[in-house]
Amino acid sequence: MKICHISSYSGQWDFDAVVVGSGPSGSVVANTLASKGKNVLVLEYGPLVSPGTLHSEHQKKFPKAFSHLNENNCDPWTACCVGGGMEFYDAITFRYRESDLKPSKYISSDMDMDWPISLTQLNPHYDWIEKKLNVSGTGSNPEFYKSSRAYLISEAMKNCDLRAKQMPLAIKSGQDGCNYCSACDERSCPTGAKASVISRSILNDKGLSGSITVLYGIFAENIEENIEGLIDSVNCIIPFSGRKISITTQKIILCCNAIQSAALLLRSKSSFSPDGIGNKNDLVGRGLMFKISGYSVGYFEKNVILDTPYFGPHATIFNDDFYVNSSIPSGLGGLIYEANFSTAADNIGKIRLHYIAGEESWSKNRIMLDSKFDGFGIPYIKFLYENSKMDMKRIEFLADISEKILLKAGAVRIEREPFTHAKGSSHLHGTLRAGVDPKKSVVDSGGKVHGYKNLYVMDGGVMNFSGNSNPTHTIMANARRMAFDLVDKEVSI
Ligand SMILES: Cc1cc2nc3c(=O)[nH]c(=O)nc-3n(C[C@H](O)[C@H](O)[C@H](O)COP(=O)(O)OP(=O)(O)OC[C@H]3O[C@@H](n4cnc5c(N)ncnc54)[C@H](O)[C@@H]3O)c2cc1C
């Protein structure tokens, strides 16, 4: 594996495939192809991150997107760096359930929300990832220790007739594990105890028969289609120098995240695709989904456990009693979990709970290109987005339950943080939907863009429903499934 800034690269350019984006999806795809002997180039816009960096600080320098109110205050990224959002993530590592892949039993919209694949197809890839990331409570990995405040929350849940469970975390515990150096929410891990694409050897896997070259500091601007249905190169800009380069490729796989992969296709106009590649049916960018989610904070007086700063993982327990439950509007809910603040001292005297569920996918919820351009001549992204009434009822239900738990725990005051759904999220899904019918989907179940021989999407864009829990485990498992599918279907890539 070679990993360097684009400006210091002097090697050859003859790769079997180019993957755009080095986040968990791109890294897993590169690893899978290289495990089959392929030489893969990964292009990454962001830099390497210094240990201990806070997500909000790191992201300040990257462009925002416009809202439907024309305000430039929406977030079109998880994170821009080698490793993508996983570099800062909270390592919450749930498998999806049947209801996440087939939500149409509970909710509906003007788009197909059921996935064109089954859990059975994801299971072997979940197994591989859990082993690779050392996910607590799976295989031979022990459960991660509950935080002291988690005991308080568990007791309060029990008093509300709810069951607290230990969080599956991609964080090592024990001797070579987490040393509780900070409140690690949204922070890049300085010790490697928390999983990243580097700390768990996904990009830098020594057992690969092929190779992975990661070049960072390069932004894929658009894709060239000189013969209809065939991609021949990706045009890039190096923000550092302003230089532009074109990279010829046999296969291109987009793993930029659900917003950026869609934007890249919309920017890729040719005489065959005047509205953007893959967009003949005006579907690219539509069906944007985040999560309906929110936080409630309970304030406590004179509680010994809560009187000191908190060091450790963001969350160590959760409740899933309302994942599928007839008492919640629609019958489909999600999770409630401990959600500590990212600064140790901010947790003094407080317990914060997070509630999260997947949302309906509507075609009017979309990203598109704005008429304004940034300093490199790249059009800004614009979000058109609003929550459905049913989704608001579902999230209000989970918020009310969370607040009951906080009161049972002894909170003297509760604040519900305002919902900020329309401004983006770190959970990005939809926009490049998967299915058989090109009139209703952008890619097939293997991630291949309909009508294209050598263009693929393998990130959260292909998810037809966002799912009711944290998505990265599933994004990675699905990416690995699609990458194997690609190699299996092709004699040579
Ligand atoms: C603070 C935080 C906490 C989180 N916690 C959790 C959690 O506990 N559990 C969980 O399941 N999920 C969590 N997530 C979400 C998780 O990070 C994402 O689901 C995951 O990173 C998505 O993976 P991806 O590879 O599809 O996209 P990304 O991780 O977004 O990676 C895409 C990469 O592509 C690059 N890129 C984009 N466009 C271009 C372009 N045109 N040219 C070149 N490069 C480009 C980006 O810079 C980025 O590095 C969290 C996210 C954040 C930010």
The ligand as a Tripos MOL2 file, in Angstrom:
@<TRIPOS>MOLECULE
LIG
   53    58     1     0     0
SMALL
NO_CHARGES

@<TRIPOS>ATOM
      1 C1        -18.8110   12.5410   14.0190 C.3       1 LIG1
      2 C2        -19.3660   11.3230   13.3460 C.ar      1 LIG1
      3 C3        -19.7660   10.2350   14.1120 C.ar      1 LIG1
      4 C4        -20.2730    9.1070   13.4780 C.ar      1 LIG1
      5 N1        -20.5630    8.0070   14.2360 N.ar      1 LIG1
      6 C5        -21.0000    6.8780   13.6350 C.ar      1 LIG1
      7 C6        -21.2010    5.7020   14.3770 C.ar      1 LIG1
      8 O1        -20.9410    5.6410   15.5720 O.2       1 LIG1
      9 N2        -21.6800    4.5970   13.7400 N.ar      1 LIG1
     10 C7        -21.9680    4.6140   12.4020 C.ar      1 LIG1
     11 O2        -22.4430    3.6020   11.8860 O.2       1 LIG1
     12 N3        -21.7390    5.7240   11.6680 N.ar      1 LIG1
     13 C8        -21.2510    6.8340   12.2230 C.ar      1 LIG1
     14 N4        -20.9830    7.9450   11.4730 N.ar      1 LIG1
     15 C9        -21.2930    7.9010   10.0360 C.3       1 LIG1
     16 C10       -20.1410    7.3020    9.2240 C.3       1 LIG1
     17 O3        -19.0170    8.0910    9.3500 O.3       1 LIG1
     18 C11       -20.5620    7.1800    7.7660 C.3       1 LIG1
     19 O4        -21.6870    6.3290    7.6820 O.3       1 LIG1
     20 C12       -19.4750    6.5860    6.9030 C.3       1 LIG1
     21 O5        -18.2880    7.2960    7.0290 O.3       1 LIG1
     22 C13       -19.8950    6.5770    5.4400 C.3       1 LIG1
     23 O6        -18.8910    5.9500    4.7090 O.3       1 LIG1
     24 P1        -18.6040    6.2690    3.1690 P.3       1 LIG1
     25 O7        -17.3340    5.6280    2.8140 O.co2     1 LIG1
     26 O8        -19.7750    5.8690    2.3570 O.co2     1 LIG1
     27 O9        -18.5130    7.8550    3.0540 O.3       1 LIG1
     28 P2        -17.4930    8.8590    3.7560 P.3       1 LIG1
     29 O10       -17.0150    8.3140    5.0190 O.co2     1 LIG1
     30 O11       -18.1650   10.1700    3.7310 O.co2     1 LIG1
     31 O12       -16.2610    8.8870    2.7760 O.3       1 LIG1
     32 C14       -16.3030    9.5340    1.5370 C.3       1 LIG1
     33 C15       -14.9310   10.1010    1.2380 C.3       1 LIG1
     34 O13       -14.9420   10.5580   -0.1140 O.3       1 LIG1
     35 C16       -14.2540   11.7730   -0.2010 C.3       1 LIG1
     36 N5        -14.7900   12.4780   -1.3650 N.ar      1 LIG1
     37 C17       -16.0500   12.9440   -1.5260 C.ar      1 LIG1
     38 N6        -16.1900   13.4990   -2.7390 N.ar      1 LIG1
     39 C18       -14.9940   13.3790   -3.3520 C.ar      1 LIG1
     40 C19       -14.5260   13.7630   -4.6390 C.ar      1 LIG1
     41 N7        -15.3180   14.3610   -5.5480 N.pl3     1 LIG1
     42 N8        -13.2150   13.5020   -4.9450 N.ar      1 LIG1
     43 C20       -12.3880   12.8790   -4.0520 C.ar      1 LIG1
     44 N9        -12.8000   12.4920   -2.8200 N.ar      1 LIG1
     45 C21       -14.0940   12.7350   -2.4840 C.ar      1 LIG1
     46 C22       -14.5450   12.4740    1.1070 C.3       1 LIG1
     47 O14       -13.5380   13.4250    1.3990 O.3       1 LIG1
     48 C23       -14.5720   11.3040    2.0940 C.3       1 LIG1
     49 O15       -13.3250   11.0930    2.6980 O.3       1 LIG1
     50 C24       -20.4340    9.0780   12.0640 C.ar      1 LIG1
     51 C25       -20.0210   10.1740   11.3170 C.ar      1 LIG1
     52 C26       -19.4820   11.2820   11.9370 C.ar      1 LIG1
     53 C27       -19.0360   12.4380   11.0960 C.3       1 LIG1
@<TRIPOS>BOND
     1     1     2 1
     2     2     3 ar
     3     2    52 ar
     4     3     4 ar
     5     4     5 ar
     6     4    50 ar
     7     5     6 ar
     8     6     7 ar
     9     6    13 1
    10     7     8 2
    11     7     9 ar
    12     9    10 ar
    13    10    11 2
    14    10    12 ar
    15    12    13 ar
    16    13    14 ar
    17    14    15 1
    18    14    50 ar
    19    15    16 1
    20    16    17 1
    21    16    18 1
    22    18    19 1
    23    18    20 1
    24    20    21 1
    25    20    22 1
    26    22    23 1
    27    23    24 1
    28    24    25 2
    29    24    26 1
    30    24    27 1
    31    27    28 1
    32    28    29 2
    33    28    30 1
    34    28    31 1
    35    31    32 1
    36    32    33 1
    37    33    34 1
    38    33    48 1
    39    34    35 1
    40    35    36 1
    41    35    46 1
    42    36    37 ar
    43    36    45 ar
    44    37    38 ar
    45    38    39 ar
    46    39    40 ar
    47    39    45 ar
    48    40    41 1
    49    40    42 ar
    50    42    43 ar
    51    43    44 ar
    52    44    45 ar
    53    46    47 1
    54    46    48 1
    55    48    49 1
    56    50    51 ar
    57    51    52 ar
    58    52    53 1
@<TRIPOS>SUBSTRUCTURE
     1 LIG1         1 GROUP 0 **** ****
